[in-house]
Amino acid sequence: MTDRPRAPETLAAQALGHVDGATGALIPPIHASTTYARDADLGYARGRVYARADNPTFAAAADTLTRLEGGAATLLFSSGMAAATAVFLALSPGDHVVAPRVMYWALRGWLLDFATSWGLAVDLVDTSEPAAVAAAVRPGQTRLIWLETPANPTWEVADIAAIADIARTAGARLAVDSTVATPVLTRPLALGADIVMHSASKYLNGHSDVIAGTLTTAQRDDFWARIEAVLRQNGAILGPFEAWLLQRGLRTLFARVRWQCASTALLASRLAAHPKVAGVLYPGLPDSPGHAAALRQMQGGFGGMLSIRVAGGREAAIATAARVRVWTRATSLGGVESLIEHRASIEGPTSPVPDDLLRLSVGLEDAEDLWADLSAALG
Ligand SMILES: *Cc1c(COP(=O)(O)O)cnc(C)c1O
């Protein structure tokens, strides 16, 4: 018996150590019920009414993530997009938000399209420069600064602590899409963010078999209550089976991410010396523009994502992706299998992504297998 505070690795592996009181089961059950029995006096003494508002299956994943992020509460959503957009929908038309120029493209598209026509004023700036964020802030009107770090698909790093100071001074909230960093590497709330968002479809679940999103808050305040209302009223809830898979995936998060970080670091250093590679985008390389900020806010690794610029341009990049045998050509990231993707052709003509760029999501295969396949494909 020890009172030593449990390490995050322990909390994750045991999903907080649940043991079912009635059966002794170590693994939480899946509650499929959509509704809950009402008492004879029309009350709900057990606290639950209807499963759009609440399902006990959510607790294992949500509570584990709250502890890993050091927050006050977590909500599970039906996708990362549902989680991210709930933060913006909790604002009001007329509010101003600052978001990254380089970010997850579907959310960027939603901000420029739906959110703008709904009435948000949206400025996209270079969030790898805190000064650019400070210059974009409109005192009294900016309600939210949104960051993604490292950011898709160039893996630019935003300095969370520096931008948290800017947000606090401006009276704005700071939300961070930490999908790629995961709580293994970065804890945005400890650096001053108010909300951390994940596409749990990626590393948190980790097996490419669940679409889910999460928000974790530093404090239960009015804004969090508005986000909860968006979730319950719009109904973008996670299904119980997906919530159960998510708690299962979270248990191996640390082992997966650390393995992926080690393989990615090895591949990045070798790719940087490859004659067919014109550039490696990865915050772990000492000459990367985000390296200093990454060293400050990423502990124990720089993530499992990197991109390469292929010498020879678009055609050479597409031909390289066509030749791989161990890597799989597919979108998404953060799963156990390694994926390679030509981003510009997925994002379409309005994409700011260079057309010689291949995005790599490093999985759990042997790193030498990945290297041999990729270097042969590069030619
Ligand atoms: C995938 C992703 C999202 C969107 O999440 P979905 O679960 O696909 O809706 C948001 N941000 C980042 C960084 C992502 O990689």
The ligand as a Tripos MOL2 file, in Angstrom:
@<TRIPOS>MOLECULE
LIG
   15    15     1     0     0
SMALL
NO_CHARGES

@<TRIPOS>ATOM
      1 C1         -8.6910   14.2140  -37.7080 C.3       1 LIG1
      2 C2         -8.4740   15.5220  -37.0620 C.ar      1 LIG1
      3 C3         -9.5490   16.3370  -36.7010 C.ar      1 LIG1
      4 C4        -10.9940   15.9530  -37.0050 C.3       1 LIG1
      5 O1        -11.3470   14.8180  -36.2880 O.3       1 LIG1
      6 P1        -12.4690   13.7460  -36.7950 P.3       1 LIG1
      7 O2        -12.4920   12.7740  -35.6780 O.co2     1 LIG1
      8 O3        -11.9740   13.1810  -38.0860 O.co2     1 LIG1
      9 O4        -13.7390   14.5070  -36.9570 O.co2     1 LIG1
     10 C5         -9.2780   17.5360  -36.0710 C.ar      1 LIG1
     11 N1         -8.0050   17.9200  -35.8100 N.ar      1 LIG1
     12 C6         -6.9480   17.1660  -36.1520 C.ar      1 LIG1
     13 C7         -5.5770   17.6380  -35.8400 C.3       1 LIG1
     14 C8         -7.1360   15.9350  -36.7850 C.ar      1 LIG1
     15 O5         -6.0720   15.2000  -37.1390 O.3       1 LIG1
@<TRIPOS>BOND
     1     1     2 1
     2     2     3 ar
     3     2    14 ar
     4     3     4 1
     5     3    10 ar
     6     4     5 1
     7     5     6 1
     8     6     7 2
     9     6     8 1
    10     6     9 1
    11    10    11 ar
    12    11    12 ar
    13    12    13 1
    14    12    14 ar
    15    14    15 1
@<TRIPOS>SUBSTRUCTURE
     1 LIG1         1 GROUP 0 **** ****
